[in-house]
Structure formats: structure tokens, C-alpha cells
């Protein structure tokens, strides 16, 4: 179960810019584009940095380290 501090994202690596595209109702997840390539943990690091700037709060990947679908947790 995902509470208010956790949400699901679908990562699209190798993008021109880091951005949140929108919400996918079928998958119940936000679509997040990142510039980094999905190798050597680069995309995961880029996601954390991008969401940290966006929310101005610490975030962590709760699950899905090797998947395009990830659960993100906002840490208060």
C-alpha cells in the first residue's frame, strides 16, 4: 500500500531534460524523464537529485532499484 509519503514513478532514461511528464492513470504512477543513462546506478542518482530539487525535501528509492517502476518515499 502506498501512503501519502510514497508514490510510484516510471522512469524514462536518456531524456533531453529532467522533467515530470504527468500521471499515468493505468499504472497509477508519475512519468519522470531523466538525462542519465540506466547504467552504473546513474539514473537512480539523477532521480534522487531531481526529486530533491523538485520537492525541497529528502527522498529515497524505497523499491525498484533495477526497474523502470520505482516507489519513491519523501522523508520528512
N, CA, C and O atoms as a GROMACS GRO file, in nm:
protein
  304
    1UNK      N    1   0.084  -0.119   0.000
    1UNK     CA    2   0.000   0.000   0.000
    1UNK      C    3   0.088   0.124   0.000
    1UNK      O    4   0.188   0.130   0.072
    2UNK      N    5   0.052   0.222  -0.080
    2UNK     CA    6   0.130   0.344  -0.090
    2UNK      C    7   0.058   0.454  -0.012
    2UNK      O    8  -0.057   0.486  -0.039
    3UNK      N    9   0.129   0.512   0.085
    3UNK     CA   10   0.068   0.619   0.163
    3UNK      C   11   0.106   0.754   0.104
    3UNK      O   12   0.165   0.761  -0.004
    4UNK      N   13   0.073   0.862   0.175
    4UNK     CA   14   0.094   0.996   0.121
    4UNK      C   15   0.241   1.033   0.106
    4UNK      O   16   0.274   1.123   0.028
    5UNK      N   17   0.331   0.966   0.178
    5UNK     CA   18   0.474   0.994   0.166
    5UNK      C   19   0.540   0.907   0.060
    5UNK      O   20   0.659   0.925   0.031
    6UNK      N   21   0.467   0.814   0.002
    6UNK     CA   22   0.522   0.726  -0.101
    6UNK      C   23   0.438   0.737  -0.228
    6UNK      O   24   0.316   0.753  -0.223
    7UNK      N   25   0.506   0.729  -0.340
    7UNK     CA   26   0.435   0.729  -0.468
    7UNK      C   27   0.518   0.653  -0.570
    7UNK      O   28   0.638   0.634  -0.552
    8UNK      N   29   0.452   0.610  -0.675
    8UNK     CA   30   0.516   0.529  -0.778
    8UNK      C   31   0.555   0.618  -0.896
    8UNK      O   32   0.480   0.708  -0.935
    9UNK      N   33   0.672   0.591  -0.953
    9UNK     CA   34   0.714   0.660  -1.074
    9UNK      C   35   0.756   0.557  -1.179
    9UNK      O   36   0.793   0.444  -1.147
   10UNK      N   37   0.749   0.599  -1.303
   10UNK     CA   38   0.801   0.521  -1.414
   10UNK      C   39   0.910   0.606  -1.477
   10UNK      O   40   0.884   0.718  -1.521
   11UNK      N   41   1.029   0.554  -1.481
   11UNK     CA   42   1.147   0.629  -1.525
   11UNK      C   43   1.168   0.611  -1.675
   11UNK      O   44   1.162   0.500  -1.728
   12UNK      N   45   1.194   0.722  -1.742
   12UNK     CA   46   1.229   0.723  -1.884
   12UNK      C   47   1.370   0.782  -1.894
   12UNK      O   48   1.386   0.904  -1.895
   13UNK      N   49   1.473   0.697  -1.901
   13UNK     CA   50   1.612   0.747  -1.906
   13UNK      C   51   1.649   0.801  -2.044
   13UNK      O   52   1.572   0.788  -2.139
   14UNK      N   53   1.768   0.862  -2.053
   14UNK     CA   54   1.822   0.917  -2.177
   14UNK      C   55   1.738   1.029  -2.236
   14UNK      O   56   1.730   1.043  -2.358
   15UNK      N   57   1.675   1.108  -2.152
   15UNK     CA   58   1.591   1.218  -2.198
   15UNK      C   59   1.675   1.343  -2.224
   15UNK      O   60   1.791   1.350  -2.182
   16UNK      N   61   1.619   1.439  -2.293
   16UNK     CA   62   1.688   1.566  -2.317
   16UNK      C   63   1.700   1.648  -2.190
   16UNK      O   64   1.798   1.721  -2.171
   17UNK      N   65   1.599   1.636  -2.104
   17UNK     CA   66   1.598   1.714  -1.979
   17UNK      C   67   1.530   1.634  -1.870
   17UNK      O   68   1.453   1.541  -1.898
   18UNK      N   69   1.559   1.669  -1.746
   18UNK     CA   70   1.491   1.608  -1.633
   18UNK      C   71   1.357   1.677  -1.616
   18UNK      O   72   1.350   1.800  -1.605
   19UNK      N   73   1.250   1.597  -1.616
   19UNK     CA   74   1.116   1.657  -1.600
   19UNK      C   75   1.015   1.551  -1.560
   19UNK      O   76   1.034   1.432  -1.582
   20UNK      N   77   0.907   1.600  -1.501
   20UNK     CA   78   0.793   1.514  -1.471
   20UNK      C   79   0.692   1.536  -1.582
   20UNK      O   80   0.642   1.647  -1.600
   21UNK      N   81   0.662   1.431  -1.656
   21UNK     CA   82   0.574   1.443  -1.773
   21UNK      C   83   0.428   1.453  -1.731
   21UNK      O   84   0.352   1.532  -1.788
   22UNK      N   85   0.388   1.374  -1.635
   22UNK     CA   86   0.249   1.372  -1.594
   22UNK      C   87   0.218   1.244  -1.519
   22UNK      O   88   0.308   1.178  -1.468
   23UNK      N   89   0.090   1.212  -1.512
   23UNK     CA   90   0.044   1.096  -1.435
   23UNK      C   91  -0.019   0.994  -1.528
   23UNK      O   92  -0.102   1.030  -1.612
   24UNK      N   93   0.020   0.868  -1.514
   24UNK     CA   94  -0.037   0.758  -1.592
   24UNK      C   95  -0.143   0.690  -1.506
   24UNK      O   96  -0.110   0.620  -1.410
   25UNK      N   97  -0.269   0.711  -1.541
   25UNK     CA   98  -0.380   0.655  -1.461
   25UNK      C   99  -0.384   0.504  -1.465
   25UNK      O  100  -0.424   0.441  -1.367
   26UNK      N  101  -0.346   0.444  -1.576
   26UNK     CA  102  -0.350   0.298  -1.586
   26UNK      C  103  -0.250   0.232  -1.492
   26UNK      O  104  -0.280   0.130  -1.431
   27UNK      N  105  -0.132   0.291  -1.481
   27UNK     CA  106  -0.029   0.234  -1.393
   27UNK      C  107  -0.028   0.299  -1.255
   27UNK      O  108   0.043   0.253  -1.165
   28UNK      N  109  -0.107   0.404  -1.238
   28UNK     CA  110  -0.114   0.477  -1.111
   28UNK      C  111   0.025   0.527  -1.070
   28UNK      O  112   0.068   0.508  -0.957
   29UNK      N  113   0.094   0.591  -1.168
   29UNK     CA  114   0.232   0.635  -1.145
   29UNK      C  115   0.262   0.763  -1.222
   29UNK      O  116   0.200   0.790  -1.326
   30UNK      N  117   0.357   0.839  -1.171
   30UNK     CA  118   0.406   0.957  -1.241
   30UNK      C  119   0.513   0.914  -1.340
   30UNK      O  120   0.590   0.822  -1.313
   31UNK      N  121   0.518   0.982  -1.455
   31UNK     CA  122   0.620   0.956  -1.556
   31UNK      C  123   0.730   1.059  -1.534
   31UNK      O  124   0.705   1.180  -1.537
   32UNK      N  125   0.853   1.012  -1.511
   32UNK     CA  126   0.966   1.100  -1.484
   32UNK      C  127   1.076   1.074  -1.587
   32UNK      O  128   1.125   0.961  -1.600
   33UNK      N  129   1.115   1.178  -1.659
   33UNK     CA  130   1.223   1.170  -1.757
   33UNK      C  131   1.352   1.218  -1.691
   33UNK      O  132   1.353   1.319  -1.621
   34UNK      N  133   1.461   1.144  -1.712
   34UNK     CA  134   1.592   1.185  -1.662
   34UNK      C  135   1.696   1.175  -1.773
   34UNK      O  136   1.686   1.090  -1.862
   35UNK      N  137   1.795   1.264  -1.767
   35UNK     CA  138   1.901   1.266  -1.868
   35UNK      C  139   1.994   1.146  -1.859
   35UNK      O  140   2.045   1.100  -1.961
   36UNK      N  141   2.015   1.096  -1.741
   36UNK     CA  142   2.114   0.991  -1.718
   36UNK      C  143   2.078   0.860  -1.787
   36UNK      O  144   1.961   0.830  -1.813
   37UNK      N  145   2.182   0.784  -1.815
   37UNK     CA  146   2.164   0.651  -1.874
   37UNK      C  147   2.137   0.550  -1.763
   37UNK      O  148   2.181   0.568  -1.650
   38UNK      N  149   2.065   0.444  -1.795
   38UNK     CA  150   2.033   0.344  -1.693
   38UNK      C  151   2.147   0.244  -1.672
   38UNK      O  152   2.129   0.123  -1.687
   39UNK      N  153   2.263   0.295  -1.637
   39UNK     CA  154   2.378   0.208  -1.612
   39UNK      C  155   2.458   0.261  -1.493
   39UNK      O  156   2.462   0.382  -1.469
   40UNK      N  157   2.519   0.171  -1.421
   40UNK     CA  158   2.602   0.206  -1.304
   40UNK      C  159   2.528   0.293  -1.203
   40UNK      O  160   2.589   0.379  -1.139
   41UNK      N  161   2.399   0.273  -1.189
   41UNK     CA  162   2.317   0.346  -1.090
   41UNK      C  163   2.303   0.495  -1.122
   41UNK      O  164   2.254   0.570  -1.037
   42UNK      N  165   2.344   0.539  -1.239
   42UNK     CA  166   2.341   0.682  -1.275
   42UNK      C  167   2.199   0.736  -1.279
   42UNK      O  168   2.174   0.847  -1.231
   43UNK      N  169   2.105   0.662  -1.335
   43UNK     CA  170   1.967   0.710  -1.343
   43UNK      C  171   1.905   0.722  -1.204
   43UNK      O  172   1.833   0.818  -1.178
   44UNK      N  173   1.933   0.628  -1.116
   44UNK     CA  174   1.879   0.635  -0.979
   44UNK      C  175   1.931   0.759  -0.906
   44UNK      O  176   1.855   0.827  -0.838
   45UNK      N  177   2.059   0.788  -0.921
   45UNK     CA  178   2.118   0.906  -0.856
   45UNK      C  179   2.055   1.032  -0.913
   45UNK      O  180   2.025   1.126  -0.838
   46UNK      N  181   2.036   1.036  -1.044
   46UNK     CA  182   1.975   1.152  -1.109
   46UNK      C  183   1.831   1.172  -1.062
   46UNK      O  184   1.789   1.286  -1.041
   47UNK      N  185   1.757   1.065  -1.045
   47UNK     CA  186   1.619   1.073  -0.997
   47UNK      C  187   1.616   1.134  -0.857
   47UNK      O  188   1.536   1.224  -0.830
   48UNK      N  189   1.703   1.088  -0.769
   48UNK     CA  190   1.706   1.139  -0.632
   48UNK      C  191   1.740   1.288  -0.632
   48UNK      O  192   1.675   1.366  -0.563
   49UNK      N  193   1.841   1.327  -0.708
   49UNK     CA  194   1.880   1.469  -0.714
   49UNK      C  195   1.767   1.555  -0.770
   49UNK      O  196   1.737   1.662  -0.716
   50UNK      N  197   1.705   1.508  -0.877
   50UNK     CA  198   1.596   1.585  -0.940
   50UNK      C  199   1.477   1.601  -0.846
   50UNK      O  200   1.424   1.711  -0.832
   51UNK      N  201   1.435   1.492  -0.782
   51UNK     CA  202   1.320   1.500  -0.693
   51UNK      C  203   1.352   1.578  -0.566
   51UNK      O  204   1.263   1.642  -0.509
   52UNK      N  205   1.475   1.575  -0.521
   52UNK     CA  206   1.517   1.657  -0.407
   52UNK      C  207   1.499   1.805  -0.440
   52UNK      O  208   1.446   1.880  -0.358
   53UNK      N  209   1.541   1.848  -0.559
   53UNK     CA  210   1.522   1.987  -0.601
   53UNK      C  211   1.374   2.020  -0.616
   53UNK      O  212   1.329   2.128  -0.578
   54UNK      N  213   1.298   1.926  -0.672
   54UNK     CA  214   1.155   1.950  -0.700
   54UNK      C  215   1.074   1.966  -0.572
   54UNK      O  216   0.997   2.060  -0.559
   55UNK      N  217   1.091   1.875  -0.478
   55UNK     CA  218   1.011   1.875  -0.355
   55UNK      C  219   1.075   1.955  -0.241
   55UNK      O  220   1.008   1.989  -0.144
   56UNK      N  221   1.204   1.985  -0.254
   56UNK     CA  222   1.279   2.053  -0.149
   56UNK      C  223   1.274   1.976  -0.017
   56UNK      O  224   1.272   2.033   0.092
   57UNK      N  225   1.271   1.844  -0.031
   57UNK     CA  226   1.275   1.751   0.082
   57UNK      C  227   1.359   1.632   0.040
   57UNK      O  228   1.375   1.605  -0.079
   58UNK      N  229   1.413   1.562   0.138
   58UNK     CA  230   1.490   1.442   0.108
   58UNK      C  231   1.399   1.332   0.055
   58UNK      O  232   1.286   1.316   0.100
   59UNK      N  233   1.449   1.259  -0.042
   59UNK     CA  234   1.374   1.147  -0.099
   59UNK      C  235   1.466   1.026  -0.106
   59UNK      O  236   1.588   1.038  -0.106
   60UNK      N  237   1.404   0.909  -0.113
   60UNK     CA  238   1.480   0.787  -0.132
   60UNK      C  239   1.399   0.692  -0.218
   60UNK      O  240   1.276   0.702  -0.225
   61UNK      N  241   1.468   0.602  -0.283
   61UNK     CA  242   1.402   0.498  -0.361
   61UNK      C  243   1.372   0.385  -0.264
   61UNK      O  244   1.464   0.321  -0.213
   62UNK      N  245   1.245   0.360  -0.239
   62UNK     CA  246   1.205   0.255  -0.144
   62UNK      C  247   1.211   0.117  -0.208
   62UNK      O  248   1.244   0.019  -0.141
   63UNK      N  249   1.180   0.108  -0.337
   63UNK     CA  250   1.190  -0.020  -0.409
   63UNK      C  251   1.198   0.006  -0.558
   63UNK      O  252   1.159   0.112  -0.607
   64UNK      N  253   1.250  -0.092  -0.630
   64UNK     CA  254   1.260  -0.083  -0.775
   64UNK      C  255   1.394  -0.030  -0.824
   64UNK      O  256   1.399   0.040  -0.926
   65UNK      N  257   1.501  -0.061  -0.753
   65UNK     CA  258   1.634  -0.009  -0.789
   65UNK      C  259   1.676  -0.049  -0.930
   65UNK      O  260   1.746   0.028  -0.997
   66UNK      N  261   1.636  -0.166  -0.976
   66UNK     CA  262   1.679  -0.213  -1.108
   66UNK      C  263   1.562  -0.218  -1.207
   66UNK      O  264   1.570  -0.284  -1.310
   67UNK      N  265   1.455  -0.148  -1.174
   67UNK     CA  266   1.334  -0.148  -1.257
   67UNK      C  267   1.302  -0.006  -1.302
   67UNK      O  268   1.346   0.090  -1.239
   68UNK      N  269   1.226   0.006  -1.410
   68UNK     CA  270   1.178   0.138  -1.451
   68UNK      C  271   1.067   0.187  -1.359
   68UNK      O  272   1.044   0.307  -1.347
   69UNK      N  273   0.997   0.094  -1.295
   69UNK     CA  274   0.892   0.130  -1.199
   69UNK      C  275   0.954   0.131  -1.060
   69UNK      O  276   1.009   0.031  -1.014
   70UNK      N  277   0.944   0.245  -0.993
   70UNK     CA  278   1.006   0.262  -0.862
   70UNK      C  279   0.905   0.321  -0.764
   70UNK      O  280   0.814   0.394  -0.802
   71UNK      N  281   0.923   0.288  -0.637
   71UNK     CA  282   0.846   0.352  -0.530
   71UNK      C  283   0.940   0.454  -0.466
   71UNK      O  284   1.049   0.419  -0.421
   72UNK      N  285   0.897   0.578  -0.462
   72UNK     CA  286   0.974   0.687  -0.404
   72UNK      C  287   0.911   0.725  -0.270
   72UNK      O  288   0.789   0.734  -0.258
   73UNK      N  289   0.996   0.747  -0.171
   73UNK     CA  290   0.949   0.789  -0.039
   73UNK      C  291   1.006   0.927  -0.007
   73UNK      O  292   1.126   0.949  -0.019
   74UNK      N  293   0.917   1.018   0.033
   74UNK     CA  294   0.960   1.150   0.077
   74UNK      C  295   0.986   1.141   0.227
   74UNK      O  296   0.901   1.097   0.305
   75UNK      N  297   1.106   1.185   0.267
   75UNK     CA  298   1.146   1.176   0.408
   75UNK      C  299   1.129   1.315   0.471
   75UNK      O  300   1.188   1.413   0.426
   76UNK      N  301   1.049   1.321   0.576
   76UNK     CA  302   1.024   1.450   0.644
   76UNK      C  303   1.138   1.487   0.735
   76UNK      O  304   1.133   1.592   0.799
   0.00000   0.00000   0.00000
